[in-house]
């Protein structure tokens, strides 16, 4: 069974994957309205990656 730190690390990795996929999508987008939508989405994911990175870095394990 996964603990909360494992779930956090998994979510962080998925956010990083989404961030990379969006960057690749931006490299290949053709229509300007699609580009704006992708940039907006990427911006939100960038913020989520930043926040998740801080959470991972500051996560305190249980001391038994």
N, C-alpha and C positions, 0 to 999 in steps of 0.2 A: 504494500500500500504506500502510495506517495504521501510525503508530508507537504506542508505548505511551501517550504523552500523549494522543493522539487517542482511543484506546480508553478511557482514564481519563475524559476529558471526556464521552464518549458514555455511559459507565456512570453517571456523576454526573447527567447530564441525565435518564436513565431512572429513577434513584432519585428525583429530584425529581418526575417525572411520577407515579410510583407513590405518593409521599407525598401529592400533590394529589388523586389518585383516591381514596385511602383516606379523606382528609378529607371528600370529597364523599359517599362511601359512608356515613360516620358521620352526616352530616347527614340521610340518608334511611333509616337503618336503623330497623326497627320492633321486632324481638324483642330482649329484653335479652341473651340469650346470644350473639346475633350481634353486638350492640354491644360486649360484652366481648371477643370474638374480634377484632373490627376494631380496638379500642383497643390490644390486645396487639400485633397486627401493625403498627399505625401506630407504636407505641413502638419496635419493632425497626427499622423503616424510618427513623424519626427519628434513631436512633443511627447507622445506616449513612450517612445523608445528612451528619451531622455529621463522621463519620470521613472520608468521601470529600471533603468540603469542605476539611478540613485537609490531606489528601493533595494535592489540586489546588493549594492555596495554597503548599504547601511543595515541590512537585515541582521537581526540579532538572534542567534541560535539559543535554544533553551539550555540552560546550565543545570544539570542535575547534580 
